[in-house]
Amino acid sequence: MGMIEQKDIIADLHIHTLASIHAYSTLQECIREAKDHGMDYIAITDHYYNDGSELHRKNEVNYMVYIEEWANPNRFGVKVIGGAEFNINHELYKEKRLREKLHWRLLGTHSWFLDRRATSLDRLFEYFEAGSEKFNAFAHIERELHKIDNCRYGSEMHEDIKEFFQKMVVLAKEKNIYLEVNEGTLARKEPGAVERLEYWLRLAKENGNRISLGTDAHYCELIGGFRRSIALLNKVDFPMDRIINCNPDELDTLLPKKK
């Protein structure tokens, strides 16, 4: 197989703006940087928190529903895909308008929102399985596993973790869900996370899974920077035709239909 290069990646499918509160850039700044870094497509995947108040719920839903309408008639030539990143144990996806309007829906593990002592790997898998009918991609499934189940897992590749990933790649393929290679995982220093990512990526290669790439950028200058992801993909010799970020026809299916 041919080596993947930066120029082959034309989309960043995991980006946060100021609307995520803990990110730092505006929508326009993100679009400008995406253009400068060679991206033809981006997905804005801000977190959906819904703290229970009707005002916050209205603001968050409207922000996500209308982002494509506001962002796509821009002069920078970047196609913006409306999306969101949901937390694994929240029952927030009951919003009908989000179901109908969001074209890129990530489901990810964030231990902050989990009962770390009560959540096991089996329970984590059940959360993903329950959400599998409503999401496009599973995000950074390798992260924060050492924080659950009474912190019983360290940086070693425990057999329970291997079994969890084996079930996840099977589930993702059965449900036609992308598995995300997250540049942020590769850049941070979480115990064992990089090794876990490489492990499931090798499984996904053999299992025929399709994957997505996202920088998980919380600051605009990081958008489109996939140096570490490219190195890992080439290390495991992952086929480019199974990476949505390298396939414009596949990316176009995520855009709103022309009226």
C-alpha positions as CSV (number, residue, x, y, z in Angstrom):
1,M,0.0,0.0,0.0
2,G,1.1,3.6,-0.6
3,M,2.3,5.8,2.2
4,I,-0.2,8.4,3.4
5,E,1.0,12.0,3.3
6,Q,-0.4,15.2,4.8
7,K,-1.7,16.3,1.4
8,D,-3.9,13.2,1.2
9,I,-5.9,14.4,4.2
10,I,-8.5,17.0,3.2
11,A,-10.7,17.0,6.2
12,D,-10.5,17.5,10.0
13,L,-13.6,15.9,11.6
14,H,-13.1,16.8,15.2
15,I,-12.9,20.5,16.0
16,H,-14.0,22.7,18.9
17,T,-14.9,26.4,19.0
18,L,-15.6,28.8,21.8
19,A,-19.0,27.2,22.1
20,S,-17.4,24.3,23.9
21,I,-16.4,26.8,26.6
22,H,-13.0,25.2,27.3
23,A,-11.9,25.9,23.7
24,Y,-10.4,29.2,22.5
25,S,-11.3,30.1,18.9
26,T,-14.2,31.4,16.9
27,L,-15.9,29.7,14.1
28,Q,-14.4,32.1,11.5
29,E,-10.9,31.6,13.0
30,C,-11.3,27.8,12.7
31,I,-12.4,28.1,9.0
32,R,-9.5,30.4,8.1
33,E,-6.9,28.1,9.7
34,A,-8.5,25.1,8.1
35,K,-8.1,26.7,4.7
36,D,-4.5,27.7,5.4
37,H,-3.7,24.1,6.5
38,G,-5.1,22.5,3.3
39,M,-8.4,21.3,4.6
40,D,-11.4,21.3,2.2
41,Y,-13.8,20.1,4.8
42,I,-14.1,20.5,8.6
43,A,-16.7,19.2,11.1
44,I,-17.5,21.4,14.0
45,T,-18.0,19.0,16.9
46,D,-18.6,21.2,20.0
47,H,-19.7,19.5,23.2
48,Y,-23.4,19.3,24.0
49,Y,-23.7,19.8,27.7
50,N,-27.4,20.6,28.4
51,D,-27.2,21.6,32.1
52,G,-30.9,21.3,32.4
53,S,-32.0,24.9,32.0
54,E,-34.3,25.7,29.1
55,L,-32.2,28.7,28.0
56,H,-29.0,26.7,27.7
57,R,-30.8,23.9,26.0
58,K,-32.3,26.3,23.4
59,N,-28.9,28.0,22.8
60,E,-27.0,24.8,22.4
61,V,-29.5,23.1,20.1
62,N,-29.9,26.2,17.9
63,Y,-26.1,26.7,17.7
64,M,-25.6,23.2,16.4
65,V,-28.6,23.0,14.1
66,Y,-27.9,26.2,12.2
67,I,-24.1,26.1,12.0
68,E,-24.0,24.8,8.4
69,E,-26.5,27.4,7.3
70,W,-24.3,30.2,8.6
71,A,-20.9,28.8,7.9
72,N,-21.1,27.4,4.4
73,P,-21.8,30.6,2.4
74,N,-18.2,31.7,3.2
75,R,-15.5,33.1,1.1
76,F,-12.8,30.7,2.3
77,G,-13.8,27.7,0.3
78,V,-14.0,25.3,3.2
79,K,-17.1,23.1,3.5
80,V,-18.4,23.0,7.1
81,I,-20.2,19.9,8.4
82,G,-22.4,20.4,11.4
83,G,-21.8,18.1,14.2
84,A,-21.4,17.6,18.0
85,E,-19.5,15.5,20.5
86,F,-21.7,13.7,23.0
87,N,-20.7,12.2,26.3
88,I,-21.1,8.4,26.6
89,N,-23.5,8.2,29.5
90,H,-25.7,11.2,28.8
91,E,-29.2,10.7,27.5
92,L,-29.0,13.9,25.5
93,Y,-29.6,12.6,22.0
94,K,-33.3,12.7,22.4
95,E,-33.4,16.1,20.8
96,K,-35.3,15.5,17.6
97,R,-33.8,18.5,15.8
98,L,-30.3,17.4,16.5
99,R,-31.1,13.9,15.2
100,E,-32.4,15.4,12.0
101,K,-29.9,18.2,11.4
102,L,-26.5,17.1,12.6
103,H,-24.5,15.3,9.9
104,W,-21.5,14.2,12.0
105,R,-22.2,12.9,15.5
106,L,-19.4,11.7,17.7
107,L,-19.8,9.6,20.8
108,G,-16.9,9.5,23.1
109,T,-15.7,8.6,26.6
110,H,-15.2,11.4,29.0
111,S,-14.5,10.1,32.5
112,W,-15.5,13.4,34.0
113,F,-19.1,12.4,33.4
114,L,-18.8,8.8,34.6
115,D,-19.1,7.2,38.0
116,R,-15.6,6.0,37.8
117,R,-16.0,3.4,40.5
118,A,-19.2,1.9,39.1
119,T,-18.3,2.0,35.5
120,S,-16.6,-1.1,34.1
121,L,-15.3,-1.9,30.6
122,D,-18.4,-4.0,30.1
123,R,-20.6,-1.1,31.1
124,L,-18.6,1.2,28.8
125,F,-19.2,-1.2,25.9
126,E,-22.9,-1.3,26.7
127,Y,-23.0,2.5,26.5
128,F,-21.5,2.5,23.0
129,E,-23.7,-0.4,21.9
130,A,-26.8,1.5,23.1
131,G,-25.8,4.6,21.1
132,S,-24.7,2.8,18.0
133,E,-27.9,3.5,16.1
134,K,-27.6,7.2,16.5
135,F,-24.0,8.1,15.9
136,N,-21.5,8.4,13.0
137,A,-18.3,7.7,14.8
138,F,-16.9,6.6,18.1
139,A,-14.3,9.1,19.3
140,H,-11.0,8.4,21.1
141,I,-12.1,5.0,22.5
142,E,-8.6,4.4,23.9
143,R,-8.7,7.3,26.4
144,E,-9.2,7.5,30.1
145,L,-9.7,3.7,30.6
146,H,-7.3,3.8,33.5
147,K,-9.7,6.1,35.4
148,I,-12.7,3.7,35.4
149,D,-13.5,0.6,37.4
150,N,-11.9,1.9,40.6
151,C,-8.8,2.8,38.6
152,R,-7.8,-0.8,38.2
153,Y,-6.1,-0.4,34.9
154,G,-2.7,1.2,34.5
155,S,-0.7,1.8,31.4
156,E,-0.3,-1.9,30.6
157,M,-2.3,-3.6,27.9
158,H,-4.6,-5.6,30.2
159,E,-6.4,-8.6,28.7
160,D,-9.8,-6.9,29.6
161,I,-8.8,-3.9,27.6
162,K,-7.9,-6.1,24.6
163,E,-11.3,-7.8,24.8
164,F,-13.0,-4.4,25.0
165,F,-11.3,-3.2,21.8
166,Q,-12.0,-6.5,20.0
167,K,-15.7,-6.1,20.8
168,M,-15.6,-2.4,19.8
169,V,-14.2,-3.0,16.3
170,V,-16.8,-5.7,15.6
171,L,-19.6,-3.4,16.8
172,A,-18.4,-0.5,14.7
173,K,-18.3,-2.6,11.6
174,E,-21.6,-4.2,12.2
175,K,-23.3,-0.8,12.7
176,N,-21.3,1.0,10.0
177,I,-19.7,3.4,12.4
178,Y,-16.3,5.0,12.0
179,L,-13.6,4.6,14.6
180,E,-11.7,7.8,15.2
181,V,-7.9,8.1,15.2
182,N,-7.5,11.2,17.4
183,E,-4.4,13.4,17.0
184,G,-5.0,14.7,20.5
185,T,-4.6,11.2,22.0
186,L,-1.2,10.9,20.2
187,A,-0.1,14.3,21.5
188,R,-1.0,14.0,25.1
189,K,0.8,11.9,27.8
190,E,-2.0,9.8,29.1
191,P,-0.7,6.5,30.5
192,G,-1.0,3.7,27.8
193,A,-3.3,5.6,25.5
194,V,-1.0,5.6,22.4
195,E,-0.4,1.9,22.8
196,R,-4.1,1.3,23.1
197,L,-4.8,3.3,20.0
198,E,-2.3,1.4,18.0
199,Y,-3.7,-1.9,19.3
200,W,-7.3,-1.2,18.2
201,L,-6.1,0.3,14.9
202,R,-4.4,-2.9,14.0
203,L,-7.5,-4.8,14.8
204,A,-9.6,-2.4,12.7
205,K,-7.3,-2.9,9.8
206,E,-7.7,-6.6,9.8
207,N,-11.4,-6.4,10.5
208,G,-12.1,-4.1,7.6
209,N,-13.3,-1.1,9.6
210,R,-13.5,2.4,8.2
211,I,-11.9,5.2,10.2
212,S,-12.1,9.0,10.6
213,L,-9.3,11.4,11.6
214,G,-9.7,14.4,14.0
215,T,-7.3,16.7,15.6
216,D,-9.6,17.4,18.5
217,A,-8.4,20.9,18.1
218,H,-9.4,23.3,20.9
219,Y,-7.3,26.1,19.4
220,C,-7.5,27.0,15.7
221,E,-3.9,26.7,14.8
222,L,-3.9,23.0,15.5
223,I,-6.6,22.3,12.9
224,G,-5.4,20.0,10.1
225,G,-2.2,18.9,11.8
226,F,-2.0,15.2,11.5
227,R,1.7,14.5,11.8
228,R,1.4,11.9,14.5
229,S,-1.7,10.2,13.0
230,I,0.0,9.9,9.7
231,A,3.0,8.3,11.2
232,L,0.8,5.7,13.0
233,L,-1.3,5.0,10.0
234,N,1.8,4.3,7.9
235,K,3.3,2.2,10.7
236,V,0.3,-0.2,10.6
237,D,0.0,0.2,6.8
238,F,-3.7,1.2,7.1
239,P,-5.4,1.5,3.7
240,M,-6.2,5.0,2.6
241,D,-9.4,4.0,0.9
242,R,-10.9,3.2,4.3
243,I,-10.2,6.7,5.7
244,I,-13.1,9.1,5.2
245,N,-10.8,12.1,5.4
246,C,-9.0,11.1,2.2
247,N,-12.2,10.5,0.2
248,P,-14.1,13.6,-1.0
249,D,-17.1,11.6,-2.4
250,E,-17.6,10.1,1.0
251,L,-17.2,13.4,2.7
252,D,-19.8,15.0,0.5
253,T,-22.4,12.6,1.8
254,L,-22.1,14.4,5.2
255,L,-23.0,17.8,3.7
256,P,-26.6,19.1,3.7
257,K,-28.6,18.2,0.7
258,K,-29.0,21.0,-1.8
259,K,-32.6,22.3,-2.0
